[in-house]
Amino acid sequence: MKAALIGVGQAGGKLVQALAEYDARTDLGAVRGALAVNTARSDVQRLDVETMLVGQERVKGNGVGGDNQLGAQVMQDDATEVMGALDGVLTAEVEAVFVVAGLGGGSGSGGAPVLVNRLKQVYDTPIYALGILPGKNEGAMYQANAGRSLKTLVREADATLLIDNDAWHASGESLTDAFDAINETIAQRVGLLLASGEVTEGVGESVVDSSEIINTLRKGGIAALGFASADASEDAGENVNVITSTTRKALLTAMSVPDSTVADAALVVVAGDPDRISRKGVERARRWVEEETGSLEVRGGDFPLDSEYIATLVLLAGIERSDRLEAFMARAREAATQTEREDPRAAFQNEEIEDLF
């Protein structure tokens, strides 16, 4: 899939850079344009992709301080300039656009839904969101921001591919190390998904192309992505179990939103040397995902690559019934009321402490 990436906010810009670097490093050729948009000058200065600073009149390059309503307003104010900057990014060959953002901060969680809305008014290509949920321990403001942002993105985007920070955060790992590792993990998985059908080593029996991804995401709502890999035998017949076991692992233990096994649609992509990929294994894996997810719309196919491994990607669409998401939205609702109660400014607007004058 030939894709354009637009990062909004600090986390969005860093992830877009990681995706662009992975695509260039592996020579997969799926990323055809990239832009990072932010309100904080210090954040855009650290990036190597093309960048744009917004909200200079209101925040003067200092960011929005976690205020995602201000982040949304800034993007509304500067949307025309941002759309103009995308002329060289969204070329005629682009098949889909991904607006990438961390949903807990201010610039990304507020600006991404606004930008998705504006893009859908102008372009006919699918406009997807790639959102990162904050971890449970990242504070009430981040939970509330993410709840508001996700609810809006689900309404505005053609589909929202979601990453739960806690899914790949190792216990005891520092936040800085965790975020860097998560970005690399996302870049590998999403990068391989986007590259499906773009680069082929040899000829597979049923090669996945961009239309399979688009048709899977056509259901809209929230999507999740799982990945697993294992050594492969040179004999395809011996890899039936390898394919089915990596598919099970990808779905049951390695999804970007854990505990998501009920879906409206799914796509199973088996990547590896075409001579090592078993058609029986792919079909068996597809049928297992169909049974496990309860979906009657499960696609499957090959992604030929020069590799001694077999890797399986499982893309699920329409996972809103996930227990993990239900728990997150409950947490976000509680955080929204908590942040209203604990607004520090309220301490200066009551009579609990006497005035000096």
C-alpha positions as CSV (number, residue, x, y, z in Angstrom):
1,M,0.0,0.0,0.0
2,K,1.5,3.3,-1.0
3,A,0.8,5.6,2.0
4,A,1.4,9.1,3.1
5,L,2.1,9.7,6.8
6,I,1.2,12.9,8.7
7,G,2.4,13.0,12.3
8,V,0.6,15.4,14.7
9,G,2.2,16.2,18.0
10,Q,5.4,14.9,19.6
11,A,4.6,11.2,19.7
12,G,3.0,11.4,16.2
13,G,6.1,13.0,14.7
14,K,8.5,10.5,16.3
15,L,6.4,7.6,15.1
16,V,6.2,8.9,11.5
17,Q,10.0,9.3,11.5
18,A,10.4,5.7,12.8
19,L,8.0,4.4,10.1
20,A,9.8,6.4,7.3
21,E,13.2,5.2,8.5
22,Y,12.1,1.5,8.7
23,D,10.6,1.8,5.2
24,A,13.8,3.3,3.8
25,R,16.1,0.8,5.7
26,T,14.2,-2.2,4.4
27,D,13.7,-0.7,0.9
28,L,10.0,-1.7,1.1
29,G,8.9,1.4,-0.7
30,A,5.5,1.8,0.9
31,V,5.9,5.3,2.5
32,R,5.6,7.9,-0.3
33,G,5.5,11.0,1.8
34,A,5.8,12.1,5.4
35,L,5.1,15.3,7.3
36,A,5.3,16.1,11.0
37,V,3.1,18.9,12.4
38,N,3.5,20.3,15.9
39,T,3.0,23.3,18.2
40,A,6.3,22.9,20.0
41,R,9.4,24.2,18.1
42,S,11.8,22.0,20.2
43,D,10.0,18.8,19.0
44,V,10.1,19.5,15.3
45,Q,13.8,20.5,15.5
46,R,14.6,16.9,16.5
47,L,13.1,15.3,13.5
48,D,14.6,14.5,10.1
49,V,11.3,14.3,8.1
50,E,9.7,17.4,6.7
51,T,8.1,19.4,9.5
52,M,5.7,22.3,10.1
53,L,5.1,24.4,13.1
54,V,1.5,25.5,13.8
55,G,-0.1,27.8,16.3
56,Q,2.7,30.3,16.5
57,E,0.4,33.2,17.0
58,R,-1.3,31.6,20.0
59,V,1.5,29.5,21.7
60,K,4.6,30.9,20.1
61,G,6.3,27.6,19.5
62,N,5.9,26.5,23.2
63,G,3.3,23.7,22.7
64,V,-0.2,23.6,24.2
65,G,0.7,22.2,27.6
66,G,-1.4,19.1,27.3
67,D,-4.6,21.1,26.5
68,N,-6.1,19.1,23.7
69,Q,-9.0,21.6,23.2
70,L,-6.4,24.2,22.5
71,G,-4.6,21.7,20.3
72,A,-7.8,21.3,18.3
73,Q,-8.4,25.0,18.0
74,V,-4.8,25.7,16.8
75,M,-5.3,23.1,14.1
76,Q,-8.6,24.6,13.1
77,D,-6.9,28.0,12.8
78,D,-4.0,26.8,10.8
79,A,-5.7,24.0,8.8
80,T,-5.5,25.9,5.5
81,E,-1.7,26.3,5.8
82,V,-1.3,22.6,6.8
83,M,-3.3,21.5,3.8
84,G,-1.1,23.6,1.6
85,A,2.0,22.0,3.0
86,L,0.6,18.6,2.1
87,D,0.7,19.3,-1.7
88,G,4.1,17.6,-2.1
89,V,3.3,14.8,0.4
90,L,-0.1,13.6,-0.9
91,T,0.9,12.8,-4.5
92,A,-1.4,11.0,-7.1
93,E,0.2,7.6,-6.4
94,V,-0.8,7.6,-2.7
95,E,-3.5,5.0,-1.9
96,A,-4.1,5.9,1.7
97,V,-3.3,8.6,4.3
98,F,-2.4,7.8,7.9
99,V,-2.7,10.7,10.4
100,V,-0.5,9.5,13.3
101,A,-0.8,10.8,16.9
102,G,-0.3,10.0,20.5
103,L,-3.8,10.4,22.0
104,G,-2.8,11.4,25.4
105,G,-1.0,14.7,24.8
106,G,-2.4,18.1,23.7
107,S,-1.3,18.8,20.1
108,G,-1.7,15.3,18.8
109,S,-4.9,14.3,20.5
110,G,-6.6,17.6,19.7
111,G,-5.1,18.3,16.3
112,A,-5.4,14.8,14.7
113,P,-9.2,14.6,14.6
114,V,-9.4,18.1,13.1
115,L,-6.9,17.3,10.4
116,V,-8.7,14.0,9.6
117,N,-11.9,15.9,9.2
118,R,-10.3,18.4,6.8
119,L,-8.6,15.7,4.8
120,K,-11.8,13.8,4.2
121,Q,-13.4,16.9,2.9
122,V,-10.8,17.3,0.2
123,Y,-9.4,13.8,-0.7
124,D,-11.2,10.7,-2.0
125,T,-8.5,8.3,-0.8
126,P,-9.0,6.5,2.6
127,I,-8.1,8.7,5.5
128,Y,-7.0,6.5,8.5
129,A,-5.9,7.4,12.0
130,L,-3.0,5.6,13.7
131,G,-3.4,6.4,17.4
132,I,-1.4,5.5,20.5
133,L,-3.3,5.1,23.8
134,P,-1.5,6.3,26.9
135,G,-0.5,3.7,29.5
136,K,-2.6,3.3,32.6
137,N,-0.1,5.1,34.8
138,E,0.4,8.2,32.6
139,G,-2.0,10.4,34.5
140,A,-5.7,11.4,34.5
141,M,-5.2,14.2,32.0
142,Y,-3.7,11.8,29.4
143,Q,-6.6,9.3,29.9
144,A,-9.2,12.0,29.5
145,N,-7.5,13.5,26.4
146,A,-7.3,10.1,24.8
147,G,-10.9,9.3,25.5
148,R,-12.1,12.5,23.9
149,S,-9.7,12.1,21.0
150,L,-10.5,8.4,20.3
151,K,-14.2,9.0,20.4
152,T,-13.8,11.8,17.8
153,L,-11.4,9.9,15.6
154,V,-13.7,6.9,15.4
155,R,-16.4,9.2,14.0
156,E,-14.2,11.1,11.6
157,A,-11.6,8.6,10.2
158,D,-12.3,5.8,7.8
159,A,-10.8,3.5,10.4
160,T,-8.5,4.0,13.4
161,L,-5.6,1.6,13.9
162,L,-5.0,1.7,17.6
163,I,-1.8,0.9,19.7
164,D,-2.1,0.5,23.4
165,N,1.2,1.6,25.0
166,D,0.8,-1.0,27.8
167,A,0.8,-3.8,25.2
168,W,4.5,-3.5,24.5
169,H,5.8,-1.8,27.6
170,A,8.1,-4.1,29.5
171,S,7.9,-4.1,33.3
172,G,10.5,-1.9,34.9
173,E,11.4,-0.1,31.6
174,S,11.8,3.6,31.7
175,L,9.3,5.7,29.8
176,T,11.9,7.1,27.4
177,D,13.3,3.6,26.6
178,A,9.7,2.2,26.4
179,F,8.6,4.8,23.9
180,D,11.6,4.3,21.7
181,A,11.1,0.5,21.8
182,I,7.4,0.9,21.1
183,N,8.0,3.1,18.1
184,E,10.4,0.5,16.6
185,T,7.8,-2.3,17.3
186,I,5.1,-0.3,15.6
187,A,7.3,0.7,12.7
188,Q,8.1,-3.0,12.0
189,R,4.5,-4.2,12.2
190,V,2.8,-1.3,10.4
191,G,5.7,-1.0,8.0
192,L,5.2,-4.7,6.9
193,L,1.5,-4.2,6.6
194,L,1.8,-1.2,4.4
195,A,4.4,-2.9,2.3
196,S,2.2,-5.9,1.6
197,G,2.0,-6.2,-2.2
198,E,4.5,-3.4,-2.8
199,V,7.7,-5.5,-2.9
200,T,7.8,-9.2,-3.9
201,E,10.7,-11.6,-3.9
202,G,9.5,-14.4,-6.2
203,V,5.8,-15.0,-6.8
204,G,3.4,-16.1,-4.1
205,E,0.3,-18.2,-4.7
206,S,-2.1,-15.5,-3.5
207,V,-0.3,-12.2,-2.9
208,V,-2.0,-9.6,-0.7
209,D,-2.3,-6.2,-2.2
210,S,-3.5,-2.8,-1.0
211,S,-7.1,-3.5,-1.9
212,E,-7.2,-6.3,0.7
213,I,-6.1,-3.9,3.5
214,I,-8.6,-1.2,2.3
215,N,-11.4,-3.7,2.1
216,T,-10.7,-5.1,5.6
217,L,-10.7,-1.6,7.1
218,R,-13.8,-0.6,5.1
219,K,-15.8,-1.6,8.2
220,G,-14.5,1.5,9.9
221,G,-14.3,1.8,13.7
222,I,-11.2,0.7,15.6
223,A,-8.6,-1.7,14.2
224,A,-5.7,-3.6,15.8
225,L,-2.7,-5.3,14.4
226,G,-0.9,-8.5,15.7
227,F,2.5,-10.0,14.7
228,A,4.5,-13.1,15.3
229,S,7.4,-14.8,13.5
230,A,9.3,-18.1,13.7
231,D,12.1,-20.1,11.9
232,A,10.8,-21.8,8.7
233,S,11.8,-25.0,7.1
234,E,13.0,-25.0,3.5
235,D,10.1,-27.5,2.8
236,A,6.8,-25.6,2.6
237,G,4.9,-28.8,3.7
238,E,6.7,-28.7,7.0
239,N,5.6,-25.1,7.7
240,V,1.9,-25.7,8.0
241,N,2.2,-25.7,11.8
242,V,4.6,-22.8,11.7
243,I,2.0,-20.6,10.0
244,T,-0.9,-21.7,12.2
245,S,1.2,-21.3,15.4
246,T,2.4,-17.8,14.5
247,T,-1.1,-16.8,13.6
248,R,-2.4,-18.0,17.0
249,K,0.4,-16.1,18.8
250,A,-0.2,-12.9,16.7
251,L,-3.9,-12.9,17.6
252,L,-3.9,-14.2,21.2
253,T,-0.7,-12.7,22.7
254,A,0.7,-10.0,20.4
255,M,-2.1,-7.6,19.3
256,S,-1.6,-3.9,19.5
257,V,-4.8,-3.8,21.6
258,P,-4.6,-6.9,23.8
259,D,-7.6,-9.1,24.5
260,S,-9.2,-8.2,21.1
261,T,-10.5,-11.4,19.5
262,V,-13.9,-10.3,18.4
263,A,-14.0,-8.4,15.1
264,D,-16.1,-7.5,12.1
265,A,-13.4,-8.3,9.6
266,A,-9.8,-9.6,9.5
267,L,-6.8,-10.0,7.2
268,V,-4.1,-12.7,7.7
269,V,-0.8,-11.9,5.9
270,V,1.9,-14.6,5.8
271,A,5.3,-13.1,4.9
272,G,8.3,-15.1,3.9
273,D,10.1,-17.0,1.1
274,P,7.4,-18.1,-1.4
275,D,9.0,-21.6,-1.5
276,R,8.5,-21.9,2.3
277,I,4.9,-20.7,2.5
278,S,2.4,-23.5,2.6
279,R,-1.0,-22.7,0.9
280,K,-2.6,-25.2,3.2
281,G,-1.1,-23.4,6.2
282,V,-2.4,-20.0,5.1
283,E,-5.9,-21.4,4.5
284,R,-5.9,-23.2,7.8
285,A,-4.8,-20.0,9.6
286,R,-7.5,-18.0,7.8
287,R,-10.2,-20.4,8.9
288,W,-8.9,-20.5,12.5
289,V,-9.1,-16.6,12.6
290,E,-12.6,-16.8,11.2
291,E,-13.7,-19.1,14.0
292,E,-11.8,-17.3,16.8
293,T,-13.1,-13.8,15.8
294,G,-16.6,-14.8,14.8
295,S,-16.2,-12.9,11.6
296,L,-17.4,-14.2,8.2
297,E,-15.2,-11.7,6.4
298,V,-11.6,-13.0,6.9
299,R,-9.1,-12.5,4.0
300,G,-5.8,-14.2,3.7
301,G,-2.7,-14.2,1.5
302,D,1.0,-14.1,1.0
303,F,3.7,-11.4,1.2
304,P,6.7,-12.8,-0.6
305,L,10.0,-11.8,1.0
306,D,13.6,-13.0,0.9
307,S,13.7,-14.5,4.5
308,E,14.4,-17.6,6.4
309,Y,11.6,-16.8,8.7
310,I,7.9,-16.9,8.4
311,A,6.0,-13.9,9.9
312,T,2.3,-13.6,10.3
313,L,0.4,-10.3,10.5
314,V,-3.2,-10.3,11.7
315,L,-5.3,-7.2,11.1
316,L,-8.6,-6.9,12.9
317,A,-11.3,-4.3,12.1
318,G,-14.3,-3.4,14.2
319,I,-12.9,-4.4,17.6
320,E,-15.0,-1.9,19.7
321,R,-16.4,-4.8,21.7
322,S,-12.9,-5.5,23.2
323,D,-12.8,-5.8,27.0
324,R,-9.5,-3.8,26.9
325,L,-11.3,-0.9,25.1
326,E,-14.3,-1.0,27.4
327,A,-11.9,-0.8,30.4
328,F,-10.0,2.1,28.8
329,M,-13.2,4.1,28.1
330,A,-14.4,3.6,31.7
331,R,-11.0,4.9,32.8
332,A,-11.2,7.9,30.5
333,R,-14.6,8.8,31.7
334,E,-13.5,8.7,35.3
335,A,-10.4,10.7,34.5
336,A,-12.4,13.3,32.7
337,T,-14.5,14.0,35.9
338,Q,-11.4,13.7,38.0
339,T,-9.5,16.4,36.1
340,E,-12.5,18.7,36.4
341,R,-12.6,18.2,40.2
342,E,-8.8,18.6,40.6
343,D,-8.3,21.7,38.4
344,P,-5.6,23.6,40.4
345,R,-7.1,26.9,39.5
346,A,-10.2,26.0,41.5
347,A,-8.1,26.5,44.7
348,F,-7.9,30.2,43.9
349,Q,-11.6,30.6,43.3
350,N,-13.3,29.5,46.6
351,E,-13.5,30.7,50.2
352,E,-11.7,27.7,51.8
353,I,-8.7,30.0,52.4
354,E,-9.2,33.6,53.6
355,D,-7.9,36.4,51.4
356,L,-5.1,38.6,52.7
357,F,-7.0,41.7,51.6
